[in-house]
Amino acid sequence: REVAVASRLRGAALVSESLRNLASFTTVSATKATPELLALLPPSKQDDPRPYATLFYHLEARLNAATAMLEEGRLSPSRLEASSTAPPLLSGVELSKVLLTAHESLTAMGLTAIADGGLRDLIRQVECFGLCLLPLDVRNESVRHSEALDAITQYLGVGSYLEWDEDARCAWLLQELQEKRPLLPSHQPPDQLGPLFDSAVVDTLGTFAMLAELPEESVGAYVISMARQASDVLAVRLLQREAGMRPMRVVPLFETLGDLEASTDVMSKLWAIPWVMEDFGGKQEVMLGYSDSAKDAGRLAAAWAQYTAQERLVEAAKAHGVELSLFHGKGGTVSRGGDPSTFRAICAQPPGTVNGKFRITEQGEILTQNYAHPDVAERHLNIYTAALLYERFLPVGPRSPKPEFRLLMDRMAAVSCEAYRSVVFFSDLFIPYFRAATPELEIAALNVGSRPAKRRPTGGVETLRAIPWVFAWTQTRLNLTAWLGMGPALANLGPAEKSTLHDMYKTWPWFHSLVDVVDMVLAKSETGISKNYDTQLVATLDRPDVDDLLALGASLREELGTTQRELLALRGYHQPQQENDILLRGLKVRNPYVDPLNVLQAEVLKRLRSEASNPSKDPHEVALLEDALAITITGIANGQKNTG
């Protein structure tokens, strides 16, 4: 709510300033106005000698009324305001129509120089950004929706939604979606409906109620995290209808390896429902999770699952007559799908999956890096535009993997996934080592991320959000999340498979891109720095299994070396990123500054943890250490790049 209001206030201020400027400079008389323009003037101003200026001032007054309303904390006008001669202007579509009428009037009167000046600029801005600057995407986990519906079904006395199987859920949801009656009493807020409606359920229902108050242009997509079944999409549509919302596009997000593999079956089941096809208008957006799938299965297995999921989803969409858009949930790091070469990354997508549309998440310091400076922002958007245009004309054949490439990728993905999970999920030593050798716990406490570090306060890696998971390993320069599991997958190949691998690297753009970005991470990795964290933070632990933890750290650095050797052999290099002079020069300049920060960070972490176990710890000392830690975290992240 706060973000939506702040965005609308800022948008209204920018448009008001432009309208004020237009009114000052557009002093054209009524003889140069069409009847259509004059009809837009307030009744008391129909005979005004300067109709264009009057119209622009009137629009500014309506925006000022909207601003006053928002500043009072109200998202919609009162009946009195709505019926006034200058009701709050809340719709960018309405404003755009009025401005276009003014442009058409000026053009019809031969005043094209005025029409194509500041007025045309404002029309373009409003068409692009509306009055809200940006539509608000909302994201919540599927389990939260299921819990809300479970409270509703139990309240209604029809059973427990959580205990129903998938078919029962879909049947009930479809039945209710075609009913017109509300599920809950409208005169009573959810928190007064009894103990079934706990704080989590009330919060979920409150989110939908808040969205119902926003103008249509203020809301974008409702993203369902951890979507696993067709009922997850239907559940959101029912909750939207219950809140009285305008239809907001519902985007299932498939995040884990298993979810990506099952995504086509889930969407095919959904698209086979006639009500769904009519409700969605034959259009569907699907989001692919890069971060959690890599956390679940490792970078290599996740990347291949993302590739094949896109292919299958596109084929299924064609079969059902659905216009599909893919939303790529990437981050800045390689392990979260990032690639510094945006142009290459788009052109390397599976053929037939882009089709001139490419939606992607950009967050954290990547926003600052790509958009903080106007010239850089323009160049970045130009790269996106050029890549989307270029990709449409690329031949399909050279970009499509050969059958033998697919077979080898299937095998390598399986070996990589098993090797990754054997360390991250099946080793009892990994979690203690991870928490000791990295600043993971301290990062969570410092709140340096945009969301809580964990989805749930308990649990291991599976509950940890992808950003702190990746960020912690980036800080220690081991960068484990980008390469773990890849070394064994490459090292276990026979001569014939190695020959196929070289062919893949030379002729398949997607695989070439994957290898290059992992090689870039290896160029930034420093085993000596990582070993110092072990020496300072792991070796000093008061645990009987310290030697085993240290051995685990050594084995991880050994696997990093194996991965590096395999990639160097594949690329024919003697060092990572051998031909990337810009990166190598940058590392040569930055590392002498970043390396000491890593040494300082390990020492600060050691002291902080010592203070934490000290009953008579000095709060002032702890505050100083936390400040120092925050500085090292920022410095290392800026020095490493690709950390978001």
N, C-alpha and C positions, 0 to 999 in steps of 0.2 A: 504493500500500500504506500509506504513512504517513498519508495523508488518511483512508483507510478506518478504520484503527486509531484515529486520534485522534477521529474522529467516533463510533465505537462506545464508546470510553472515556467520552467526554462524555455520550453518551446513557445509558450504564449508571449514571453518577454521578447524573444528574438523576432517573432512575426509582428508583434506590436511595433517594434522599432522600424521594421521595414515598411509597414503600413503608414506610419507617421511620416516617413521620408517620402513615400509615394504621394501622400496627400499634399505635402509642401510643394512638390515639384510638378504635380499634374494639375495645372490651372486651366484646363480646357473647358470651354463654355458648353452650355446645354445644346447649342446648335450642332455640336460635333458628337452627340450621343445618340445611340439607337434606342428605339422604344423598349427593347429588352433590358437595356441598362437602366433606363429611367424607372422601369417597373420594380427594380431592386431597392430603390430609395425608400426610406421611411415615409409614411403618409404625409407627415408635416413638412417634408423636404422635397416634395415632388417638383416644386417650381424653383429649386435652388439654381442659381446661375453657374455654379461650379459642381456639376453632378459627380464627377470622378472623385474630386477631393472629399466631397460630402460622403460618398460611399465608403471611401477608405477610412475616414474618421469614424463613421458609424461601425465599421468592422472592428476598429481599434477599441471603441467603447464596449462592444460586445466581448472582446477578449479581456478587457479590464474587469468586466463583470464576472467572467469565468475565473480570473485570477483571484478576485476577492472571495469568491465562493470556495475555491481550493484552500486559500489561506485560512479560512474559517474551519477547515477540516471536513468540508462537505464535498462529496464526489458527484452529486447531481443537484440541479437547481430546485428550488421550491416552486409550487404552482404559480405563485405571484411573479417570481422571476421569469419563469418560462413564458408567461403570457404578457410580459412587458414589451415596450417598443424596442428595447435593446436587450433581448434575452442573452444569457451567457453563450458564447460561441464555443462549442465542444467538439465539433466535427471538422476534421481536416478535409473530408470529402465535400461538405457544404461550402467551406471556404474556397476550395479549389474551383468549384462550379461558378461561384461569384466572380472570382478573379479571371477565369476563362471568359466569362461574359464581358468583362471590362476589356480584356485583350481583343476579343472579337469586335467589340464596338469601335475601339480605336483603329483597328485594322480596316474595318469597313469604311471609316471616315478618312482613310489615307494617312493616318498618323502612325505609321509603322515604326518610326524611330522611337516614339514614346512607348509603343506597345512592346517592342523588343528590347527595351532597356531593363530597368529595375523591376518592372512588372513581370516580365518573362522569367527573370531570375527568381522572383518570389514564388511564381507558379511552380517552377521546377523544384524548389525547396519544399514546398507544401506537398507536392505530389510524392516526393521521395520520403520526407520525414513526418508528414502530417502535422498535427498540433502536439503530438506526444513525444516527438523526436525519435523514439524507438518503441516498438511493440515489446511488451514484457512477456518473455517465456517463463512458464512456471514448471517446476519439476518436483515430483514427489515419488516415493517408492510405492510399488504395487501393493506391498503388504499393508501400508497405511490405508489404502482404499478398501482393501479386504476387511480390515478391522472395523472401519466405519460402517461398511455394509453388514458386517456381523452384528454390530450393535443395533442397526436398523431392523434386520430380520428377526432378531430376538425380541425387540420391542414390539414388533408387529405380531409376534407369536407364530411365525411361519417356519421356525427352525434356526439353525446356526449356519450362517453363510460359510464360515471357515471349515465346517465339517462336510459340506457338500462336495461332490466330485465336480469335475469340469463341465460335464454335460448338464448337471442340475443347475449349476451357476448360470450357464449361458441361457438355459430355458427360462429361468426366473428373471434374469436381467432383460431378455428380449420381451417377455410378457409385460414387465413394468415399463419398459421404454415405449411401449405402444399404448399404455394407459395415460389418461390425462390427470388423474387425481394425484395429489402429493403423497409422499410416504410418511412424512412427519407433520405434526400440527404447525401451521405457519405462525400462530400467535404465541408460541412458546419456544424460547431459545433452547438449543440442544443441551446446554449445561444444566437445564432444569428438568430434563426428562428421566433422570434416575441414574443409578450407579453404572448402568451399561455404557453410558456416554462419559468415558473418562477424559482426561485432559488431552490425550493424543487424538481421540476421536473428535472431540470438540474443535481442536486445532485444524484437523483435516476438513471438517465441514465449514469451519470459519474461513478457510482459504477460498473455497468455492463461493461462499457468500460475498467475500470481498471482491472476487473477480466479477461477480454479477453486477456490481456497482460501477465498474469501469466502462468507459466508452469502448465500442468494438475495436477501434483502431489502437487502443492501448494494450490489447492482449494479442499475443502471437500464437505460440504452440503450448499445449500442455503435454510435457514430456513425462512418460511413465518409466522411472528407473526400475531396473530388475524386472522388466516385463517378461513373462514366461508363458502366458496362455492368452487365448482369444478373449477370455472373460475379463482380463485386466483392462482391455480397451473398452469393452462394454460397460465395465464398472465405472469408469471415469465419465462416460457419456451419461450414465444414469445420475451420477452425482452432480454433473453440470445441469442437467434438466431439473433436478430437485431444487437446486439453488436459484433457478430462474435465469440461468445464463443464456446468452446468445451462443449458438454453436461455435465452439473454439476447437481448432483442429487438434486431434489427439495423436500423439506421436509415441509409439512404443519404442523403448530403448532396450536393445539386446546387448548385454554387457559381458557375461562370462562366456567361456568357450562352449559350454553345453547350450547356452541360450542362443549363441550365434548359429550353431549347427541345427538347432530346432526352429530357427526364426521363420524359415520358409513354410514349414508345416503349420505353424501358428497363424501366419498371415493368410495362408491358403484357406484355412478353416474359417477365418474371419471374412474373407472376401467371398466365400461361398454362401454367406447369409444375405438374402435379398434386402433385408432392412438396412444392413450396413452399407451396401452398395448405393442404395438410395440416399441414405443419410450423409455419407461422405462425398456424394456426387462423383463417384468414380475416381477420386483423387486420394492419394495416401502418401504420407511422409513417414519414413522409418529411420530411426537413429541407430547407428552402430557404435558400440562402446569400444574404444581403443585402449583405454586405461585399465579398466577392470579385467578385460580379457587377457591383457598382457600380465597383469598381476596374478591371474588365475592359472595361466598356462605357459608363460614365458613369451618373449617377443616373437620368436620365429613361428611357433605354433599359432599364436594369436593372429599374426599378420596373414598367415595362410587361411585361417578360418574367416577373417574379415574379407579376404579376396573372394573366396568361394561363396560366402554368404551373399555378397553383392550379386554375383552371377546368378545364383539360384533365385533370389528375390526378384530380380529383373525378369527372369523367365516366367516365374509364377504370376507376376503382375501382368505380363503380356497375355498369358493364358486366360486371365480373369477380366481382361479389358480395363485394367487399372493404370492410371497415370501415376507412376511412382517417382518420388523424390527421395534421395538418400541424404541423410544428415550425418556428417562425420564428427563424432565426439572426440576430437583430438586435443592434445596439449602441445606444449613447446618441446618437451623432451622426446627423444627417439622412442623410448619405451612407451610413451603415450601417443605414438603415431606421428610425432613431429618430423618435419623435413625442412631444413633451411631453404631448399630450392622448391618454392611453391609451384613454379611452372613445371618442373620435372615431375613433382608428386601428382599433379592433376593429370598430366599427359600419360602417366604410368598406371592410371586406374584401369580396372577391367573394361575392355571394349563394350560399349553399349550401356554403361552404368552412369555416365555423366550427362550426355545429351543436353549440353548447354546449361545445366543446373548443378551447382556444387555448394551445399550449405555446410559450414564448418564452425566449430567453436574456437574462439581465440580468447585467451584469458591471462590474468596475471601480468607479469612483466612483458609478455609478448605483445600485449596491447600497447604498452608504452614504446616498445621497440619498433613496432610497425606503424603506429598511428599518432604518436605524440607530436611529431613535426609534420606540418602540412605537406611539404614536398615529399617526405618519405611516405606519408599516407597515400598521396596521389600515385606515387610510383608503385606501391604495394597493390592498390586496387587496379592499376593498369596491368600488373602482372597477372592478377586473377582473370581479368577480362581477356587478355591476350591468350592465356592458357585455355580458357573455355572455348574461345573461337578456334584456336589451333587444333585442339583435341577433336573437334567435330570433323576435321578434314584429314586426320591421320588414318592411314590404311589399317584395317582390322587385323589382317594376317600377321604381320610382324609383331604385333602386341599380344597376340593370343598364345598362351603356352602350348607347346606340343604335348601329345599324350605322355611321352616319356618324362617330360618336365613335371607333369602333374603327379605321376607315380612316385618320382623321386621326392617331390615336395611332401606328399602324403607320408612317406617313410621318415623323412627328416623331421617333419612336424611331430610325429609320434615319438621319435627318440628324444627330441628336444623337450617335449612336454614331460615325458617321464623323468628325464634328468633334472629338469627344473623343479618339478613337484617333489622329487625325492629329497631335495635339499630344503625347499621352502615349507612344505607341508608335512613331510614324513620324517624329518629329522628333529628329534627332541632338543637338539642343541641349537637349532637355528634361531628361534625366538629369543632365548637368552643372549645369544651372540649379537643378534640384530639390535637389541635394546642397549647392550653394553657398548658396542663398537661404533654406533652412530648416534647422532643427536635427536633421534626420533621422539623420545619422550619429552625432551626439552622444546622441540619445535611445536608439539601439541600444546604445551603449557604457555608458550609465548604468543599463541594465536596469530601466527604469521600467515595463515591461509585464510581463504574466504569462507570456509565452512568448518565445522568441527572436524578434528582429525580422524575421528572414528564415527561410523554409522551407529554403532552401539558401544557403550562404555567398556564392555567386557569382550573377551575373545582375542584371537591372534591376528595374523595377516589378513585373513578373509574379511574381518570387520574394519580394517584400516582403509581409509580412503586412499585413492591412488596417488594424489598429489604428495602428501607427507611420506608415503612409501617410496616414491621415486626421489623426492627431495632429500631425504635422509641419506640415501646412497650417493647422490650427487655431491653432497657436502663432503663426504669422506674420499671422494675422487675414485672410488671403486666402480661406480656406475653399474652396479650389478644388474639392475633391472633391464638394461638394454641388451645384454649378451648372455646371461645365464641360460644354459641349456643348448646354446648354439654350437659351442665347441665340440661336445660329444657327437652331435648330429653330423658335423662335418668330418670329424676325425675317424668315424666308423665306416666311411664310405670306401668301397673297393675301387680298383683302377678304372673299370668301366663306368662306375657311377661318378667318379671324379671327372671323367671325360664329359659326361652329360652335364655335370655341374659347371664346367668351364663354358660349355655351349649355352647354358642358361644365362650365365653372367654376361656373355658377349651379345646375345640376341634377344633377351627378354627384358624390356625396360623396367618392369615392376621388380624383378629380382635384382637387377643391377642397382636400382635405387635403394632397395632394402640393404644390400651388402655395403653400399657406399655410406649410408647414414650410420650403420653399426661401426664401420671402420672409423668414422668421424668421432664417435664416442670413445673408441679405443685410443685415438690420438690424444684425447683429453684425460684419459685415466692414468693414475700414478700409483703403482703398487707400493712404492716406498712410503708415500703419504698414508695410504691405507694401513700399512703395517705399523706406522707410528700410533695410529688410533688404537690398534690392538695392544701395543706396548704400554700405552698410557692408561687405557680404560678397561681392557679385558684382563691383562696379566695381573692387575692390582685387585681384582675381585676376590672377595672372601668366599670362595666356593670350592668344593672338592673337585669339580670337573673343569677347572680353569685350563688345564693342559688340553683337554678335549676341545674346548672352545677356541683356544689358540690354533689347534690343529685344523679346525674347521675354517678359520680365517685363512690359514696357509693354503688349504686345498682350494678355496675360492680364488685366491690370487693365482694359483697354478692353473686353474681352469681359464682364467682371464688370459694367461699366457698361451694356452692351447688355442683359444679362440683367435687370438691375434696372429699366431703362426699360420693357422688354417686360412684366414682371410688374406694374409700377405701372399701366401702361395697361390691362392685363387686369383688375386689381382696382379700378381707378378711384381710386387713392391718389396722394398727392403725396410720400409717404415710406413706406418699408417698415414693415409692422406698425402702420399708422396708427391702427387701432382697438384695439390691444393696449396699453392704458395701463400695465398691470403690467410688461410687458417694457420698454417705453420708459422708465419711471421707474427700473427696475432698471439699465438700461444707463447712464442719466444719472448714477446714483450710482456704479456700478462702474467705468466707463471712465476717470475721472480717476485711479483707482488702477492700472488694468490698463495704460493707455497707457505710463506710465513704465517698467513692468516689461518691455514690449516693447522700449523703447529700450535699457534696461539689458541685455536678453538679446542684442540685436544686437551690442552692444559687447563683452559677455563672449564671445560666439562668435568675434568678430574676434580677441580676445586669445588665446583658447584655440587657435585655428588657427595663429596666429602662433607660439605656444609649441611647437606640435606640429612645426613645421618648423625649430625652433631646436635645433641640436645640443647647446647648453649650457643647455637649459631647466631651470628651477628647479622640482623636484617639489613643493615647498611652494606655490609660486605656482599651479601647475596644480591642486593639490588645492583651493585656495581658489576658483579660477575654476569648478571643477566643482561645488562646493557652491553657489556663487552661481547657476550655471546651473540646478541642480536646484530651487532656490527660485523662480526666475523661471518655470520650467516649471509648477510646482505652482500658483503664483499666477495665471498666465494661464489655466490649465485651469479653476481654480475660478471665475475671473471670467467666462469664456466660457460655462460650463455646456455640457451636451450634447456632451461630448468623448469619451465612452467607446465 
